[in-house]
Amino acid sequence: MSRFEIKMPKLGESITEGTIVSWSVQVGDVIKEDDVLFEVNTAKVSAEIPSPVAGKIVEILFQEGDTVAVGTVVAVVDMGGDDEVSESPAGTAESTKVAAADNVASDASAAARELPEAQAAKSEDERWYSPVVLQLAREARILQEELDKIPGTGYQGRLSKKDIKRYIIRKQNGGAGVAVAKPDVTPAPKVSAAAAPKPVSAVSPVQGTSASVAPRPSSVTATSSAEGIEVKEMDRVRRMIADHMVMSKHTSPHVTTLVEVDMTKLVKWREKNKEAFLKREGVKLTYMPAITEATAKALVAYPQVNVSVEGYNILFKKHINVGIAVSQNDGNLIVPVVRDADRLNLSGLAIAIDGLAAKARVNKLTPDDIAGGTFTITNFGTFKSLFGTPIINQPQVAILGVGVIEKKPAVMEMPEGDVIAIRHKMYLSLSYDHRVVDGSLGGNFLYFIKNYLENWNE
């Protein structure tokens, strides 16, 4: 019997673990290559994991809700069942139809008993839905109120992909409002204490790795005994972001330096060319492509900033991949990456940034879209902030903060003497890892970006 081990994949650089949101298979299921096995959620992305082989599921080692380290075996596939695989589609489809008809009849009698449970589902801000479930709901035109009432069979009542698909099928067959019955699920083997996820603990400043995230408690909302205080648990993505930020502060001694940039030339150039650029390229011309271009050229001039640290070794990166921090609709943050930013012209950067930002806001980023970043830019100016002191995105060693552009009076040296003029000014802040970047290198790197933007070549 030939066995193949399915392992927790690494969905992005610096990702050390993932949480199994839902299983799409059970022990005994016959699968084909590329069939979806399970959905995993990390600090940066949610993704469906397909099977690289065909065969029969013989073991499922972790349950829904378990947080598993990258590289850990989560399931085992017997590849010796080729005959079963070749015969399975027709037989499985036929048996599925019969089972569905039987289930609809039996579930109708149980609807009155199950519907009150459905109505007790958590509210929108408390119940978590995966991007796959939300997409299926949108396509079926299921409103949020209706979605909240569908009982889930996933981890702690979470609505799984199977649940929403069964509900849609029954609704299309005239059974709108019929609750989803829980299928017979073969329980996964219990995880040993050594392999079970551990609760969040303090981060080791030596190792610089974040602790595992504890399983989700039975209640995400609790009222404090103190009057007027409501306690809400962070969602899983926010907890992972929090762990990553704490780990970064423990890992890197942060230093932040600040410069003021005269953006007047760039502002005037953009006002002059933005309409023609939109017609030609199909995307709006913002300041971010120009700032990214300046940053990429600075990384070429100062390759010591385009590095990461491993123990007492400095790893110089051959590619300049610039991450652009994007705020998502749920309030969380993600950093899609523009690959080889130094090789793209302004139009190429504008198209790449616009496309990645649009995908990020609708949760359509792939693992490749967020992997391999060597430097990050975060735009505080979007929220009208003058400047900030950003936290380094590990394992990088520096991050650039961009402030809002404002009109300010400024003293200018003219041939006839100093004059006060109205100029467009902006603050740039650079946080860097003092283990490998000193004040001279950090200052020169930031001044290069300042000089490039102030002398924008029209």
Secondary structure, DSSP 8 states (H G I E B T S, - for coil): --EEEEE----STT--EEEEEEES--TT-EE-TT-EEEEEE-SS-EEEEE-SS-EEEEEE-S-TT-EEETT-EEEEEETT-HHHHHHHHHHHHHHHHHHHHHHHHHHHHHHHHHHHHHHT---TTTS---HHHHHHHHHTT--HHHHHTS---SGGG---HHHHHHHHHHHHTT-TT---------------TTTS--------TTT----------S-SEEE-SSTT-EEE---HHHHHHHHHHHHHHHHS-EEEEEEEEE-HHHHHHHHHHHHHHHHHHSS---SHHHHHHHHHHHHHH-GGGSEEEETTEEEE-SS--EEE-EE-TTS-EE--EETTGGG--HHHHHHHHHHHHHHHHTT---HHHHS--SEEEEEGGGGT-S-------TT-SEEEEE---EEEEEEEEETTEEEEEEEEEEEEEEEEETTT--HHHHHHHHHHHHHHHHT---
